[in-house]
């Protein structure tokens, strides 16, 4: 098994209630897990949430570092999820749009070419150039789709086409 990346963090914060009964049906990138932050004020603004700020302290605590999952571990996780029926290989369609705020191309993932074409920028500005090799605002790539079972495990996860992040 590939080494799992970890970080030692002694103190984290949670913004909002700790009462499971008070959870909403609102989509959550944390799924059934507790959302934590090192910067609770900023997190409250970004997530547009309020409520009490809880401090969780445990000197020497070891946390899974999801940001630094390497290719080998990602492949193991994908293989496991497919074997368990939580995910399946899929073609992901990127629908590109130019984000004037960041002054760069951004994209959203769609489950079909038709949906991607509907969402994509219709006109490509010649000064900016196209985000794809073929000069369009839609392309495809291999990816992972969460199955109904995978979505059920993640409870409030919003997007089955975001399988890699769901893992």
ABEGO torsion letter per residue (X at the ends): XBBBBBBBBABBBBBEBABAAABBABBBAAEABBBBBABAAAAAAAAGBBEBBBBBBBBGBBBBBAAABBAAAAAAAAAAAAAAGABBBBBBBBBBBBBAAAGBBBBBBBABAAAAAAABBABBBAAAEBABAAGBABBBBBBBBBBAAAAAAAGABABAABAAAAX
